[in-house]
Amino acid sequence: MKGFVIALLLALPSLAHSQAVAFEGRGGPIGSITGSASYIFGEPDGGHNHTLWGWSIAPEFNFTRRIGIQAELGSYYENISPGQGRLMLTAGPRYNLKPIFKVWPFVYGEAGEVRLTFQGSTYRDWDPVAKVGIGFDHRVVRNLWVTIVPAEYLAHNLDAGGWSHDFSAHAGFTYNFYR
């Protein structure tokens, strides 16, 4: 699985470069901000990872109609060890595929850090995290879109060694900025 993720991340820039199209008129938004509800299904590895609920905010800037960069700030906090919380900060490339009617599919890859905290403890830990996903933007009106990310693979480095392999989904609203 790790090999597939690495291959996808390495292939994304060359694929994006081969289909880069500069903005022409009203070709697409130059930037956006997305607010969404998030769900993570974690592998039950000795009680370390379980279901997490939370929220995320993701600003995006598009260099061309298809190629952009996005960052994400997410907070997850329920249905795991009592009092445990996670703050996730990631960023990476995004490639917008050709729209189908009012739906714009996209793929992305991000890397960053996740902060683990525990209630009643001074323990704070920052660990590396990487994720790749596919999603869909559906235009409701010109600037307001509904965003759904049904499939996101999330790898989180564990202190005890190795990586946890989680899957997540997001649903929310996106506000687009045009020239």
For each residue, the residues with C-beta under 8 A, 3 or more apart:
1: 4 5 153 165
2: 5 6 155 163
3: 6 7
4: 1 7 8
5: 1 2 8 9 109 130 132 153 155
6: 2 3 9 10
7: 3 4 10 11
8: 4 5 11 12 107 109 132
9: 5 6 12 109 132
10: 6 7 13 14
11: 7 8 14 15
12: 8 9 15 16 93 95 107 109
13: 10 16 17 93
14: 10 11 17 18
15: 11 12 18 19 95
16: 12 13 19 20 66 67 93 95
17: 13 14 20 67
18: 14 15
19: 15 16 66
20: 16 17 64 66 67
21: 24 27 64 65 66
22: 64 65
23: 27 28 30 62 64 65 179
24: 21 27 65
25:
26: 178
27: 21 23 24 65
28: 23 62 65 96
29: 32 62 176 177 178
30: 23 61 62 177 178 179
31: 59 60 61 62 176 177
32: 29 59 60 145 174 175 176 177
33: 57 58 59 60 174 175
34: 56 57 58 59 60 147 172 173 174 175
35: 55 56 57 172 173
36: 55 56 57 58 147 149 170 171 172 173
37: 53 54 55 170 171 172
38: 52 53 54 55 56 74 76 168 169 170
39: 51 52 53 168 169 170
40: 51 52 54 76 154 166 167 168
41: 51 166 167 168
42: 45 48 49 50 51 52 80 164 166
43: 49 164 165 166
44: 47 49 50
45: 42 48 49 164
46:
47: 44 50 81
48: 42 45 158 164
49: 42 43 44 45 80 156 164 166
50: 42 44 47 79 80 81
51: 39 40 41 42 78 79 80
52: 38 39 40 42 76 77 78 79 80 86
53: 37 38 39 76 77 78 79
54: 37 38 40 74 75 76 77 78 86
55: 35 36 37 38 74 75
56: 34 35 36 38 72 73 74 75 88 170 172
57: 33 34 35 36 72 73 74
58: 33 34 36 70 71 72 73
59: 31 32 33 34 70 71
60: 31 32 33 34 68 69 70 71 94
61: 30 31 68 69 70
62: 23 28 29 30 31 65 66 67 68 96
63: 67 68 69
64: 20 21 22 23 67 68
65: 21 22 23 24 27 28 62 96
66: 16 19 20 21 62 95 96 97
67: 16 17 20 62 63 64 93 94 95 96
68: 60 61 62 63 64 93 94 95 96
69: 60 61 63 91 92 93 94
70: 58 59 60 61 91 92 93 94 108 110
71: 58 59 60 89 90 91 110
72: 56 57 58 88 89 90 91 110 112
73: 56 57 58 87 88 89
74: 38 54 55 56 57 86 87 88 90
75: 54 55 56 85 86 87 88
76: 38 40 52 53 54 80 85 86 88
77: 52 53 54 80 84 85 86
78: 51 52 53 54
79: 50 51 52 53
80: 42 49 50 51 52 76 77 84
81: 47 50 84 118
82: 119
83: 118 119 120 121
84: 77 80 81 116 117 118 119
85: 75 76 77 116 117 118 119
86: 52 54 74 75 76 77 114 115 116 117
87: 73 74 75 114 115 117
88: 56 72 73 74 75 76 112 113 114 115 129
89: 71 72 73 112 113 114 115
90: 71 72 74 110 111 112 113 129 130 131
91: 69 70 71 72 110 111 112
92: 69 70 108 109 110 111
93: 12 13 16 67 68 69 70 108 109
94: 60 67 68 69 70 106 107 108
95: 12 15 16 66 67 68 106 107 108
96: 28 62 65 66 67 68 104 105 106
97: 66 104 105 106 107
98:
99: 102 103 104 105
100: 103 105
101:
102: 99 138 139
103: 99 100 136 137 138 139
104: 96 97 99 136 137 138 139
105: 96 97 99 100 134 135 136
106: 94 95 96 97 134 135 136 137
107: 8 12 94 95 97 132 133 134 135
108: 70 92 93 94 95 132 133 135
109: 5 8 9 12 92 93 130 131 132
110: 70 71 72 90 91 92 130 131 132
111: 90 91 92 128 129 130 131
112: 72 88 89 90 91 128 129 130
113: 88 89 90 126 127 128 129
114: 86 87 88 89 126 127 128 129 156
115: 86 87 88 89 124 125 126
116: 84 85 86 123 124 125 127
117: 84 85 86 87 121 123 124
118: 81 83 84 85 121 123
119: 82 83 84 85
120: 83
121: 83 117 118
122:
123: 116 117 118
124: 115 116 117
125: 115 116 159
126: 113 114 115
127: 113 114 116 156 157 158 159
128: 111 112 113 114 156 157
129: 88 90 111 112 113 114 154 155 156 157
130: 5 90 109 110 111 112 154 155
131: 90 109 110 111 152 153 154 155 168
132: 5 8 9 107 108 109 110 152 153
133: 107 108 149 151 152 153 168
134: 105 106 107 149 150 151 152
135: 105 106 107 108 147 148 149 150 152 170
136: 103 104 105 106 147 148 149 150
137: 103 104 106 145 146 147 174
138: 102 103 104 145 146 147 148
139: 102 103 104 142 145
140: 144 145 146
141: 144
142: 139 176 178
143: 175 176 177 178
144: 140 141 173 174 175 176
145: 32 137 138 139 140 173 174 175 176
146: 137 138 140 171 172 173 174
147: 34 36 135 136 137 138 170 171 172 173 174
148: 135 136 138 169 170 171
149: 36 133 134 135 136 152 168 169 170 171
150: 134 135 136 169
151: 133 134 167 169
152: 131 132 133 134 135 149 167 168 169 170
153: 1 5 131 132 133 165 166 167
154: 40 129 130 131 165 166 167 168
155: 2 5 129 130 131 163 164 165 166
156: 49 114 127 128 129 163 164 166
157: 127 128 129 162 163
158: 48 127 161 162 163 164
159: 125 127
160:
161: 158
162: 157 158
163: 2 155 156 157 158
164: 42 43 45 48 49 155 156 158
165: 1 43 153 154 155
166: 40 41 42 43 49 153 154 155 156
167: 40 41 151 152 153 154
168: 38 39 40 41 131 133 149 152 154
169: 38 39 148 149 150 151 152
170: 36 37 38 39 56 135 147 148 149 152
171: 36 37 146 147 148 149
172: 34 35 36 37 56 146 147
173: 34 35 36 144 145 146 147
174: 32 33 34 137 144 145 146 147
175: 32 33 34 143 144 145
176: 29 31 32 142 143 144 145
177: 29 30 31 32 143
178: 26 29 30 142 143
179: 23 30
